[in-house]
Amino acid sequence: MSIAVNNFDNLGAGAIAGATVASRVKAYRESAGYSIEDLAVTCGLANSEIAAIEDGSDADPAKLRRIAAALQVPVSALLETEV
């Protein structure tokens, strides 16, 4: 399945590959030099919410938008774009 930014709003969390999102969030967070706590403060989420996203158990689109904004990357950078 291919995901485009313009149809991201219409997707449920089940439509996103959790493991890929999880690994990308963690990689972008680490490349920005953020700890989980730093990212949580920056995007206004709880540490446990960031941890749940990074372990693949959560892929809430609203949370991903906040994380992308905090990391200054497009939401599409966090999503799987390959079929």
VOGU-3710 file (C-alpha; in Angstrom, 3 decimals, decimal comma):
1> msiavnnfdn> 0,000/0,000/0,000  1,270/3,426/-0,863  0,554/6,290/1,521  0,587/9,899/0,417  0,540/12,861/2,775  -2,713/14,140/1,267  -4,584/10,951/2,208  -2,961/10,535/5,626  -5,913/12,200/7,344  -8,217/9,457/6,060
11> lgagaiagat> -6,129/6,569/7,384  -6,676/4,700/10,598  -3,712/3,573/12,691  -4,135/0,049/11,308  -3,288/1,245/7,804  0,220/2,262/8,848  3,021/-0,280/9,179  3,834/0,054/12,886  7,336/-1,378/12,876  8,462/0,905/10,067
21> vasrvkayre> 6,974/3,989/11,698  8,499/2,954/15,026  11,990/2,570/13,631  11,778/5,807/11,662  10,560/7,819/14,658  13,407/6,437/16,763  15,991/7,072/14,047  14,867/10,673/13,498  14,719/11,271/17,253  18,241/9,959/17,749
31> sagysiedla> 19,610/11,868/14,753  18,155/15,061/16,252  19,991/14,263/19,474  16,755/13,949/21,483  16,093/11,530/24,296  12,552/10,210/24,614  12,057/12,765/27,380  13,310/15,625/25,182  10,968/14,678/22,348  8,037/14,274/24,723
41> vtcglansei> 8,546/17,778/26,100  9,038/19,252/22,626  5,866/17,780/21,132  3,692/17,788/24,254  3,261/14,036/24,595  4,036/11,801/27,561  7,230/9,740/27,652  5,080/6,601/27,590  3,332/7,766/24,416  6,674/8,244/22,622
51> aaiedgsdad> 7,871/4,849/23,910  4,665/3,174/22,660  5,168/4,666/19,203  8,800/3,579/19,122  7,981/0,027/20,191  5,348/-0,227/17,461  2,306/-0,548/19,712  0,880/2,875/18,757  0,732/4,740/15,446  -1,853/7,413/16,214
61> paklrriaaa> -1,847/9,869/13,267  -2,339/12,907/15,529  0,654/11,920/17,639  2,755/11,288/14,528  1,936/14,774/13,249  3,099/16,290/16,543  6,289/14,219/16,526  7,051/15,135/12,911  6,584/18,828/13,707  8,852/18,565/16,753
71> lqvpvsalle> 11,530/16,792/14,716  11,055/19,257/11,848  10,444/16,532/9,278  7,419/15,986/7,046  4,930/13,397/8,294  5,623/11,452/5,108  9,184/10,866/6,344  7,765/8,741/9,149  5,423/6,684/6,969  6,076/3,638/4,868
81> tev> 5,898/4,642/1,212  6,655/1,298/-0,414  4,075/-1,294/-1,441
//
